[in-house]
Amino acid sequence: MQNISLMFQSATLKLTVWYLLGILVLNIIFSVMVYNSATGEIEARFEVIETRISQDTALLEQTAFDFERVRDRQMQEAKANIVTMLLYANIAILGFASVAAYAWARRTLQPIEAAHEAQTRFTSDASHELRTPLTVMKAELELILKDKKATKQDYQQVLTSNLEEVNRLSNLSTTLLLLAKLEYSKLEWRRFNITEPLDVAIRSLGERAERIDITAVKKIPTIEANPASITELVLVLLDNALKYSPPHSRVVLSIKRKGRTNVEISVTNTGKGISDSQLPHIFRRFYRAEDSRNQHADISYGLGLPIAKKIVELHHGELTASSQPDVFTKFTVRLPLSQTRSV
């Protein structure tokens, strides 16, 4: 991690130098233009004066005024003053530009650095989640192979346990592939009634769908979105609500129009809820509160909500969460009715 920090620091300094070189070139070009313009204006004024003096021949005959010598001396002094002013101005500009260029370079690289840190953290967390079931499988297999008195039933138990771990790995890999697809794929939009993907998601829950109560406005709006992604979004939120609520409690799915350009979908459940300290982190990949981690270790990887968040972002919408511990938890999705207006 230290090497990565040094790499970005070095890249920031290099980018700062390139910015300064660009500013220096512009300064030189601008200074030359100012110098040429100023000296040209002075020469033009001297030519006007010389013309007027030459017309007064009587004055030239009576005085020994050497106009050319005076003009040359004044031009040299004027050019020296212009060069000095431009030099001081360039030094001041470069001093200010150095600070501005470094800040600009930091700002330019900050999204890349943040993305790299997020990718590193994601890789580390994914490796941990993959290593856990593999460690369990390895330990069970080594133990059964060393047991000379192991029976057929013992082998069957180990194979059954290993199959469960393989299913966990399969589910995790499928989820990781979905996240990768959401990161790099471009969704296709079409217009449809918002209840269509909601019905598909509810049917996918099987018997657990009996715990869901639906409240909706009479006139359901059509929406321009990606149906498969909206189905996945609602399925994640409903599954999360059912998973972290008492077995026989009710989960409320609400649909309503929000203003003229948005539709709002909310999922509310009762139960232990989410503390204020946990709320800012729940959309982070692989994040699970310690109590939920222990209680639902076999069914949760902490990837559902990040997937939901990414789907909402791709639809130019907003996903928020609110909770009162031991009372309720509510997730609210606000989506634009038209993607054309959102882009």
C-alpha positions as YAML, in Angstrom:
chain: A
units: angstrom
residues:
- id: 1
  name: MET
  ca: [0.00, 0.00, 0.00]
- id: 2
  name: GLN
  ca: [2.95, 2.27, 0.72]
- id: 3
  name: ASN
  ca: [4.26, 1.71, -2.81]
- id: 4
  name: ILE
  ca: [0.88, 2.63, -4.26]
- id: 5
  name: SER
  ca: [0.84, 5.89, -2.27]
- id: 6
  name: LEU
  ca: [4.34, 6.73, -3.49]
- id: 7
  name: MET
  ca: [3.29, 5.93, -7.05]
- id: 8
  name: PHE
  ca: [0.36, 8.34, -6.91]
- id: 9
  name: GLN
  ca: [2.54, 10.97, -5.22]
- id: 10
  name: SER
  ca: [5.10, 10.63, -8.00]
- id: 11
  name: ALA
  ca: [2.36, 10.80, -10.64]
- id: 12
  name: THR
  ca: [0.98, 13.95, -8.99]
- id: 13
  name: LEU
  ca: [4.38, 15.64, -9.11]
- id: 14
  name: LYS
  ca: [4.94, 14.65, -12.75]
- id: 15
  name: LEU
  ca: [1.49, 15.88, -13.73]
- id: 16
  name: THR
  ca: [2.18, 19.14, -11.85]
- id: 17
  name: VAL
  ca: [5.39, 19.60, -13.83]
- id: 18
  name: TRP
  ca: [3.54, 19.05, -17.11]
- id: 19
  name: TYR
  ca: [0.89, 21.58, -16.10]
- id: 20
  name: LEU
  ca: [3.62, 24.08, -15.22]
- id: 21
  name: LEU
  ca: [5.37, 23.50, -18.55]
- id: 22
  name: GLY
  ca: [2.11, 24.21, -20.34]
- id: 23
  name: ILE
  ca: [1.56, 27.37, -18.30]
- id: 24
  name: LEU
  ca: [5.19, 28.43, -18.92]
- id: 25
  name: VAL
  ca: [4.80, 28.06, -22.68]
- id: 26
  name: LEU
  ca: [1.59, 30.11, -22.59]
- id: 27
  name: ASN
  ca: [3.32, 32.74, -20.45]
- id: 28
  name: ILE
  ca: [6.20, 33.02, -22.90]
- id: 29
  name: ILE
  ca: [3.84, 33.37, -25.86]
- id: 30
  name: PHE
  ca: [1.73, 35.94, -24.00]
- id: 31
  name: SER
  ca: [4.84, 37.87, -22.86]
- id: 32
  name: VAL
  ca: [6.21, 38.04, -26.41]
- id: 33
  name: MET
  ca: [2.84, 39.31, -27.63]
- id: 34
  name: VAL
  ca: [2.69, 41.95, -24.87]
- id: 35
  name: TYR
  ca: [6.30, 43.00, -25.52]
- id: 36
  name: ASN
  ca: [5.79, 43.34, -29.26]
- id: 37
  name: SER
  ca: [2.52, 45.18, -28.79]
- id: 38
  name: ALA
  ca: [3.92, 47.61, -26.20]
- id: 39
  name: THR
  ca: [7.14, 48.40, -28.09]
- id: 40
  name: GLY
  ca: [5.20, 48.75, -31.33]
- id: 41
  name: GLU
  ca: [2.87, 51.26, -29.69]
- id: 42
  name: ILE
  ca: [5.82, 53.28, -28.32]
- id: 43
  name: GLU
  ca: [7.58, 53.31, -31.71]
- id: 44
  name: ALA
  ca: [4.36, 54.44, -33.36]
- id: 45
  name: ARG
  ca: [4.05, 57.35, -30.93]
- id: 46
  name: PHE
  ca: [7.67, 58.39, -31.54]
- id: 47
  name: GLU
  ca: [7.03, 58.35, -35.29]
- id: 48
  name: VAL
  ca: [4.10, 60.71, -34.80]
- id: 49
  name: ILE
  ca: [6.27, 63.06, -32.72]
- id: 50
  name: GLU
  ca: [9.09, 62.88, -35.25]
- id: 51
  name: THR
  ca: [6.70, 63.77, -38.05]
- id: 52
  name: ARG
  ca: [5.41, 66.83, -36.20]
- id: 53
  name: ILE
  ca: [8.94, 68.02, -35.37]
- id: 54
  name: SER
  ca: [10.16, 67.57, -38.93]
- id: 55
  name: GLN
  ca: [7.34, 69.78, -40.14]
- id: 56
  name: ASP
  ca: [8.60, 72.62, -37.94]
- id: 57
  name: THR
  ca: [11.87, 73.29, -39.82]
- id: 58
  name: ALA
  ca: [12.36, 76.65, -38.08]
- id: 59
  name: LEU
  ca: [12.53, 74.94, -34.69]
- id: 60
  name: LEU
  ca: [15.09, 72.43, -35.95]
- id: 61
  name: GLU
  ca: [17.28, 75.21, -37.36]
- id: 62
  name: GLN
  ca: [17.25, 77.23, -34.14]
- id: 63
  name: THR
  ca: [18.00, 74.30, -31.79]
- id: 64
  name: ALA
  ca: [20.51, 71.52, -31.76]
- id: 65
  name: PHE
  ca: [17.87, 68.98, -30.71]
- id: 66
  name: ASP
  ca: [18.99, 65.44, -31.58]
- id: 67
  name: PHE
  ca: [15.66, 63.64, -31.78]
- id: 68
  name: GLU
  ca: [17.05, 60.29, -32.91]
- id: 69
  name: ARG
  ca: [19.43, 60.03, -29.93]
- id: 70
  name: VAL
  ca: [16.64, 60.87, -27.49]
- id: 71
  name: ARG
  ca: [14.30, 58.44, -29.18]
- id: 72
  name: ASP
  ca: [16.80, 55.57, -29.05]
- id: 73
  name: ARG
  ca: [17.55, 56.20, -25.36]
- id: 74
  name: GLN
  ca: [13.85, 56.37, -24.46]
- id: 75
  name: MET
  ca: [13.13, 53.21, -26.46]
- id: 76
  name: GLN
  ca: [15.87, 51.29, -24.66]
- id: 77
  name: GLU
  ca: [14.60, 52.41, -21.26]
- id: 78
  name: ALA
  ca: [11.01, 51.57, -22.18]
- id: 79
  name: LYS
  ca: [11.96, 48.11, -23.44]
- id: 80
  name: ALA
  ca: [13.99, 47.43, -20.29]
- id: 81
  name: ASN
  ca: [11.05, 48.48, -18.11]
- id: 82
  name: ILE
  ca: [8.65, 46.25, -20.09]
- id: 83
  name: VAL
  ca: [10.99, 43.26, -19.79]
- id: 84
  name: THR
  ca: [11.35, 43.85, -16.04]
- id: 85
  name: MET
  ca: [7.59, 44.09, -15.54]
- id: 86
  name: LEU
  ca: [6.97, 40.95, -17.59]
- id: 87
  name: LEU
  ca: [9.68, 39.09, -15.66]
- id: 88
  name: TYR
  ca: [8.16, 39.96, -12.29]
- id: 89
  name: ALA
  ca: [4.68, 39.15, -13.60]
- id: 90
  name: ASN
  ca: [5.83, 35.74, -14.88]
- id: 91
  name: ILE
  ca: [7.53, 34.91, -11.58]
- id: 92
  name: ALA
  ca: [4.34, 35.77, -9.69]
- id: 93
  name: ILE
  ca: [2.19, 33.79, -12.13]
- id: 94
  name: LEU
  ca: [4.47, 30.73, -11.93]
- id: 95
  name: GLY
  ca: [4.46, 30.90, -8.14]
- id: 96
  name: PHE
  ca: [0.68, 30.93, -8.03]
- id: 97
  name: ALA
  ca: [0.48, 28.38, -10.86]
- id: 98
  name: SER
  ca: [2.72, 25.94, -8.97]
- id: 99
  name: VAL
  ca: [0.22, 25.73, -6.12]
- id: 100
  name: ALA
  ca: [-2.76, 25.66, -8.49]
- id: 101
  name: ALA
  ca: [-1.13, 23.02, -10.73]
- id: 102
  name: TYR
  ca: [-0.42, 20.73, -7.78]
- id: 103
  name: ALA
  ca: [-3.99, 21.10, -6.51]
- id: 104
  name: TRP
  ca: [-5.28, 20.50, -10.03]
- id: 105
  name: ALA
  ca: [-3.09, 17.42, -10.42]
- id: 106
  name: ARG
  ca: [-4.31, 16.04, -7.09]
- id: 107
  name: ARG
  ca: [-7.90, 16.63, -8.14]
- id: 108
  name: THR
  ca: [-7.30, 14.98, -11.51]
- id: 109
  name: LEU
  ca: [-5.76, 11.84, -9.98]
- id: 110
  name: GLN
  ca: [-8.06, 11.64, -6.96]
- id: 111
  name: PRO
  ca: [-10.87, 9.70, -8.72]
- id: 112
  name: ILE
  ca: [-8.31, 7.25, -10.12]
- id: 113
  name: GLU
  ca: [-6.69, 6.82, -6.71]
- id: 114
  name: ALA
  ca: [-10.09, 6.35, -5.05]
- id: 115
  name: ALA
  ca: [-11.09, 3.79, -7.67]
- id: 116
  name: HIS
  ca: [-7.80, 1.95, -7.21]
- id: 117
  name: GLU
  ca: [-8.23, 1.89, -3.43]
- id: 118
  name: ALA
  ca: [-11.80, 0.64, -3.82]
- id: 119
  name: GLN
  ca: [-10.65, -2.06, -6.24]
- id: 120
  name: THR
  ca: [-7.85, -3.12, -3.88]
- id: 121
  name: ARG
  ca: [-10.24, -3.26, -0.94]
- id: 122
  name: PHE
  ca: [-12.77, -5.18, -3.04]
- id: 123
  name: THR
  ca: [-10.13, -7.70, -4.13]
- id: 124
  name: SER
  ca: [-8.99, -8.17, -0.55]
- id: 125
  name: ASP
  ca: [-12.54, -8.68, 0.72]
- id: 126
  name: ALA
  ca: [-13.40, -11.03, -2.13]
- id: 127
  name: SER
  ca: [-10.27, -13.09, -1.44]
- id: 128
  name: HIS
  ca: [-11.28, -13.36, 2.20]
- id: 129
  name: GLU
  ca: [-14.79, -14.50, 1.31]
- id: 130
  name: LEU
  ca: [-13.44, -17.05, -1.16]
- id: 131
  name: ARG
  ca: [-10.81, -18.33, 1.25]
- id: 132
  name: THR
  ca: [-13.30, -19.04, 4.07]
- id: 133
  name: PRO
  ca: [-15.28, -21.85, 2.37]
- id: 134
  name: LEU
  ca: [-12.11, -23.26, 0.81]
- id: 135
  name: THR
  ca: [-10.49, -23.43, 4.26]
- id: 136
  name: VAL
  ca: [-13.54, -25.24, 5.66]
- id: 137
  name: MET
  ca: [-13.54, -27.74, 2.80]
- id: 138
  name: LYS
  ca: [-9.80, -28.38, 3.11]
- id: 139
  name: ALA
  ca: [-10.00, -28.93, 6.87]
- id: 140
  name: GLU
  ca: [-12.93, -31.35, 6.58]
- id: 141
  name: LEU
  ca: [-11.29, -33.34, 3.79]
- id: 142
  name: GLU
  ca: [-7.95, -33.58, 5.61]
- id: 143
  name: LEU
  ca: [-9.71, -34.68, 8.78]
- id: 144
  name: ILE
  ca: [-11.75, -37.41, 7.11]
- id: 145
  name: LEU
  ca: [-8.74, -38.72, 5.19]
- id: 146
  name: LYS
  ca: [-6.71, -39.06, 8.38]
- id: 147
  name: ASP
  ca: [-9.53, -40.87, 10.17]
- id: 148
  name: LYS
  ca: [-8.88, -44.57, 9.58]
- id: 149
  name: LYS
  ca: [-12.18, -45.49, 11.28]
- id: 150
  name: ALA
  ca: [-14.35, -43.19, 9.15]
- id: 151
  name: THR
  ca: [-17.57, -44.81, 7.98]
- id: 152
  name: LYS
  ca: [-19.59, -44.36, 4.83]
- id: 153
  name: GLN
  ca: [-21.93, -42.08, 6.76]
- id: 154
  name: ASP
  ca: [-18.96, -39.91, 7.85]
- id: 155
  name: TYR
  ca: [-17.85, -39.51, 4.25]
- id: 156
  name: GLN
  ca: [-21.40, -38.66, 3.24]
- id: 157
  name: GLN
  ca: [-21.58, -35.92, 5.88]
- id: 158
  name: VAL
  ca: [-18.29, -34.41, 4.72]
- id: 159
  name: LEU
  ca: [-19.37, -34.50, 1.07]
- id: 160
  name: THR
  ca: [-22.69, -32.89, 1.97]
- id: 161
  name: SER
  ca: [-20.88, -30.15, 3.88]
- id: 162
  name: ASN
  ca: [-18.48, -29.66, 0.99]
- id: 163
  name: LEU
  ca: [-21.39, -29.39, -1.43]
- id: 164
  name: GLU
  ca: [-22.86, -26.61, 0.72]
- id: 165
  name: GLU
  ca: [-19.55, -24.76, 0.57]
- id: 166
  name: VAL
  ca: [-19.38, -25.25, -3.22]
- id: 167
  name: ASN
  ca: [-22.88, -23.76, -3.49]
- id: 168
  name: ARG
  ca: [-21.69, -20.78, -1.44]
- id: 169
  name: LEU
  ca: [-18.74, -20.31, -3.78]
- id: 170
  name: SER
  ca: [-21.03, -20.61, -6.79]
- id: 171
  name: ASN
  ca: [-23.42, -17.99, -5.40]
- id: 172
  name: LEU
  ca: [-20.53, -15.68, -4.56]
- id: 173
  name: SER
  ca: [-18.96, -15.98, -8.02]
- id: 174
  name: THR
  ca: [-22.34, -15.31, -9.65]
- id: 175
  name: THR
  ca: [-22.78, -12.20, -7.53]
- id: 176
  name: LEU
  ca: [-19.26, -10.98, -8.30]
- id: 177
  name: LEU
  ca: [-19.88, -11.47, -12.03]
- id: 178
  name: LEU
  ca: [-23.09, -9.45, -11.71]
- id: 179
  name: LEU
  ca: [-21.20, -6.64, -10.02]
- id: 180
  name: ALA
  ca: [-18.55, -6.69, -12.76]
- id: 181
  name: LYS
  ca: [-21.25, -6.62, -15.43]
- id: 182
  name: LEU
  ca: [-22.94, -3.64, -13.80]
- id: 183
  name: GLU
  ca: [-19.60, -1.80, -13.66]
- id: 184
  name: TYR
  ca: [-18.80, -2.09, -17.36]
- id: 185
  name: SER
  ca: [-21.97, -2.91, -19.28]
- id: 186
  name: LYS
  ca: [-24.35, -0.41, -20.82]
- id: 187
  name: LEU
  ca: [-28.00, -0.95, -19.98]
- id: 188
  name: GLU
  ca: [-30.69, -0.94, -22.64]
- id: 189
  name: TRP
  ca: [-33.78, 1.13, -21.92]
- id: 190
  name: ARG
  ca: [-37.42, 0.51, -22.77]
- id: 191
  name: ARG
  ca: [-40.74, 1.80, -21.49]
- id: 192
  name: PHE
  ca: [-42.90, -0.48, -19.33]
- id: 193
  name: ASN
  ca: [-45.25, -0.46, -16.38]
- id: 194
  name: ILE
  ca: [-43.25, -0.36, -13.15]
- id: 195
  name: THR
  ca: [-45.34, -3.19, -11.66]
- id: 196
  name: GLU
  ca: [-44.00, -5.70, -14.23]
- id: 197
  name: PRO
  ca: [-40.51, -6.20, -12.71]
- id: 198
  name: LEU
  ca: [-41.99, -5.93, -9.21]
- id: 199
  name: ASP
  ca: [-44.30, -8.89, -9.91]
- id: 200
  name: VAL
  ca: [-41.38, -10.93, -11.26]
- id: 201
  name: ALA
  ca: [-39.29, -10.18, -8.18]
- id: 202
  name: ILE
  ca: [-42.09, -11.10, -5.79]
- id: 203
  name: ARG
  ca: [-42.76, -14.41, -7.58]
- id: 204
  name: SER
  ca: [-39.05, -15.23, -7.33]
- id: 205
  name: LEU
  ca: [-39.29, -15.19, -3.53]
- id: 206
  name: GLY
  ca: [-41.59, -18.23, -3.46]
- id: 207
  name: GLU
  ca: [-43.42, -18.83, -0.19]
- id: 208
  name: ARG
  ca: [-41.69, -15.89, 1.47]
- id: 209
  name: ALA
  ca: [-43.71, -13.56, -0.77]
- id: 210
  name: GLU
  ca: [-46.75, -14.22, 1.43]
- id: 211
  name: ARG
  ca: [-45.23, -11.86, 4.01]
- id: 212
  name: ILE
  ca: [-45.22, -8.92, 1.59]
- id: 213
  name: ASP
  ca: [-47.93, -6.24, 1.63]
- id: 214
  name: ILE
  ca: [-48.15, -3.98, -1.44]
- id: 215
  name: THR
  ca: [-49.43, -0.41, -1.38]
- id: 216
  name: ALA
  ca: [-49.62, 1.50, -4.65]
- id: 217
  name: VAL
  ca: [-51.34, 4.48, -6.20]
- id: 218
  name: LYS
  ca: [-54.26, 3.77, -8.51]
- id: 219
  name: LYS
  ca: [-52.54, 5.09, -11.62]
- id: 220
  name: ILE
  ca: [-49.22, 3.31, -11.90]
- id: 221
  name: PRO
  ca: [-46.80, 5.28, -14.10]
- id: 222
  name: THR
  ca: [-44.78, 3.81, -16.94]
- id: 223
  name: ILE
  ca: [-41.04, 4.16, -16.67]
- id: 224
  name: GLU
  ca: [-38.09, 4.13, -19.06]
- id: 225
  name: ALA
  ca: [-35.55, 1.73, -17.56]
- id: 226
  name: ASN
  ca: [-33.97, -1.69, -17.82]
- id: 227
  name: PRO
  ca: [-36.56, -4.28, -16.67]
- id: 228
  name: ALA
  ca: [-34.07, -6.99, -15.64]
- id: 229
  name: SER
  ca: [-32.08, -4.54, -13.51]
- id: 230
  name: ILE
  ca: [-35.20, -3.17, -11.82]
- id: 231
  name: THR
  ca: [-36.27, -6.74, -11.05]
- id: 232
  name: GLU
  ca: [-32.88, -7.45, -9.49]
- id: 233
  name: LEU
  ca: [-33.06, -4.19, -7.53]
- id: 234
  name: VAL
  ca: [-36.47, -4.95, -6.00]
- id: 235
  name: LEU
  ca: [-35.50, -8.57, -5.37]
- id: 236
  name: VAL
  ca: [-32.41, -7.48, -3.43]
- id: 237
  name: LEU
  ca: [-34.38, -5.03, -1.28]
- id: 238
  name: LEU
  ca: [-37.22, -7.49, -0.58]
- id: 239
  name: ASP
  ca: [-34.83, -10.35, 0.16]
- id: 240
  name: ASN
  ca: [-32.86, -8.11, 2.51]
- id: 241
  name: ALA
  ca: [-36.04, -6.98, 4.30]
- id: 242
  name: LEU
  ca: [-37.32, -10.56, 4.71]
- id: 243
  name: LYS
  ca: [-33.94, -11.84, 5.85]
- id: 244
  name: TYR
  ca: [-33.41, -9.27, 8.60]
- id: 245
  name: SER
  ca: [-36.89, -9.18, 10.08]
- id: 246
  name: PRO
  ca: [-38.79, -11.55, 12.42]
- id: 247
  name: PRO
  ca: [-40.05, -14.72, 10.66]
- id: 248
  name: HIS
  ca: [-43.77, -13.83, 10.76]
- id: 249
  name: SER
  ca: [-43.53, -10.07, 10.45]
- id: 250
  name: ARG
  ca: [-44.84, -8.11, 7.47]
- id: 251
  name: VAL
  ca: [-42.78, -6.35, 4.82]
- id: 252
  name: VAL
  ca: [-44.37, -3.39, 3.05]
- id: 253
  name: LEU
  ca: [-43.63, -2.62, -0.61]
- id: 254
  name: SER
  ca: [-44.85, 0.84, -1.57]
- id: 255
  name: ILE
  ca: [-45.05, 2.43, -5.04]
- id: 256
  name: LYS
  ca: [-45.98, 6.04, -5.68]
- id: 257
  name: ARG
  ca: [-45.27, 8.87, -8.03]
- id: 258
  name: LYS
  ca: [-42.95, 11.60, -6.78]
- id: 259
  name: GLY
  ca: [-43.60, 14.85, -8.59]
- id: 260
  name: ARG
  ca: [-43.94, 14.86, -12.36]
- id: 261
  name: THR
  ca: [-40.66, 13.19, -13.26]
- id: 262
  name: ASN
  ca: [-39.96, 10.47, -10.66]
- id: 263
  name: VAL
  ca: [-41.37, 7.28, -9.23]
- id: 264
  name: GLU
  ca: [-40.62, 6.17, -5.67]
- id: 265
  name: ILE
  ca: [-40.34, 2.57, -4.49]
- id: 266
  name: SER
  ca: [-39.88, 1.85, -0.80]
- id: 267
  name: VAL
  ca: [-39.43, -1.37, 1.19]
- id: 268
  name: THR
  ca: [-40.09, -1.27, 4.93]
- id: 269
  name: ASN
  ca: [-39.62, -4.02, 7.50]
- id: 270
  name: THR
  ca: [-39.63, -4.32, 11.26]
- id: 271
  name: GLY
  ca: [-36.89, -5.87, 13.35]
- id: 272
  name: LYS
  ca: [-33.60, -5.02, 14.98]
- id: 273
  name: GLY
  ca: [-32.87, -2.27, 12.46]
- id: 274
  name: ILE
  ca: [-29.62, -0.51, 11.64]
- id: 275
  name: SER
  ca: [-27.78, 1.76, 14.04]
- id: 276
  name: ASP
  ca: [-26.76, 5.30, 13.08]
- id: 277
  name: SER
  ca: [-23.10, 4.29, 13.08]
- id: 278
  name: GLN
  ca: [-23.74, 1.50, 10.56]
- id: 279
  name: LEU
  ca: [-26.01, 3.38, 8.13]
- id: 280
  name: PRO
  ca: [-23.18, 5.22, 6.29]
- id: 281
  name: HIS
  ca: [-21.46, 1.90, 5.51]
- id: 282
  name: ILE
  ca: [-24.28, -0.44, 4.46]
- id: 283
  name: PHE
  ca: [-23.79, 0.19, 0.72]
- id: 284
  name: ARG
  ca: [-20.09, -0.68, 0.91]
- id: 285
  name: ARG
  ca: [-19.14, -3.99, -0.66]
- id: 286
  name: PHE
  ca: [-18.76, -6.92, 1.75]
- id: 287
  name: TYR
  ca: [-19.88, -4.75, 4.68]
- id: 288
  name: ARG
  ca: [-21.91, -6.56, 7.30]
- id: 289
  name: ALA
  ca: [-22.62, -5.48, 10.85]
- id: 290
  name: GLU
  ca: [-21.06, -7.83, 13.37]
- id: 291
  name: ASP
  ca: [-24.39, -9.05, 14.74]
- id: 292
  name: SER
  ca: [-25.81, -9.75, 11.28]
- id: 293
  name: ARG
  ca: [-22.51, -11.31, 10.19]
- id: 294
  name: ASN
  ca: [-22.70, -13.95, 12.87]
- id: 295
  name: GLN
  ca: [-26.43, -14.55, 12.56]
- id: 296
  name: HIS
  ca: [-26.59, -14.72, 8.76]
- id: 297
  name: ALA
  ca: [-23.07, -15.80, 7.87]
- id: 298
  name: ASP
  ca: [-24.38, -18.63, 5.70]
- id: 299
  name: ILE
  ca: [-26.71, -16.49, 3.60]
- id: 300
  name: SER
  ca: [-25.14, -13.05, 3.31]
- id: 301
  name: TYR
  ca: [-21.96, -11.71, 1.71]
- id: 302
  name: GLY
  ca: [-22.72, -8.02, 2.07]
- id: 303
  name: LEU
  ca: [-23.05, -7.61, -1.72]
- id: 304
  name: GLY
  ca: [-26.80, -7.23, -2.14]
- id: 305
  name: LEU
  ca: [-27.08, -3.58, -1.18]
- id: 306
  name: PRO
  ca: [-24.00, -2.53, -3.22]
- id: 307
  name: ILE
  ca: [-25.64, -4.19, -6.25]
- id: 308
  name: ALA
  ca: [-28.87, -2.30, -5.57]
- id: 309
  name: LYS
  ca: [-26.95, 0.95, -5.19]
- id: 310
  name: LYS
  ca: [-25.12, 0.42, -8.48]
- id: 311
  name: ILE
  ca: [-28.35, -0.36, -10.35]
- id: 312
  name: VAL
  ca: [-29.96, 2.83, -9.03]
- id: 313
  name: GLU
  ca: [-26.89, 4.88, -10.02]
- id: 314
  name: LEU
  ca: [-26.99, 3.45, -13.55]
- id: 315
  name: HIS
  ca: [-30.63, 4.59, -13.75]
- id: 316
  name: HIS
  ca: [-29.63, 8.08, -12.56]
- id: 317
  name: GLY
  ca: [-31.71, 7.63, -9.44]
- id: 318
  name: GLU
  ca: [-31.23, 7.76, -5.69]
- id: 319
  name: LEU
  ca: [-31.22, 5.03, -3.03]
- id: 320
  name: THR
  ca: [-31.46, 5.99, 0.64]
- id: 321
  name: ALA
  ca: [-31.90, 4.10, 3.89]
- id: 322
  name: SER
  ca: [-33.44, 5.10, 7.21]
- id: 323
  name: SER
  ca: [-33.84, 3.05, 10.35]
- id: 324
  name: GLN
  ca: [-34.97, 3.24, 13.94]
- id: 325
  name: PRO
  ca: [-33.35, 0.38, 15.89]
- id: 326
  name: ASP
  ca: [-35.81, -2.23, 17.16]
- id: 327
  name: VAL
  ca: [-38.64, -0.49, 15.27]
- id: 328
  name: PHE
  ca: [-38.24, -0.34, 11.48]
- id: 329
  name: THR
  ca: [-35.87, -0.16, 8.51]
- id: 330
  name: LYS
  ca: [-36.82, 1.53, 5.25]
- id: 331
  name: PHE
  ca: [-35.07, 1.61, 1.89]
- id: 332
  name: THR
  ca: [-36.32, 4.20, -0.59]
- id: 333
  name: VAL
  ca: [-35.58, 4.22, -4.31]
- id: 334
  name: ARG
  ca: [-36.33, 7.26, -6.44]
- id: 335
  name: LEU
  ca: [-36.07, 6.72, -10.20]
- id: 336
  name: PRO
  ca: [-36.67, 9.13, -13.10]
- id: 337
  name: LEU
  ca: [-39.58, 8.25, -15.37]
- id: 338
  name: SER
  ca: [-37.44, 9.03, -18.42]
- id: 339
  name: GLN
  ca: [-33.76, 8.33, -18.92]
- id: 340
  name: THR
  ca: [-33.59, 10.86, -21.76]
- id: 341
  name: ARG
  ca: [-34.23, 13.71, -19.32]
- id: 342
  name: SER
  ca: [-31.75, 12.32, -16.77]
- id: 343
  name: VAL
  ca: [-28.72, 12.11, -19.04]
...
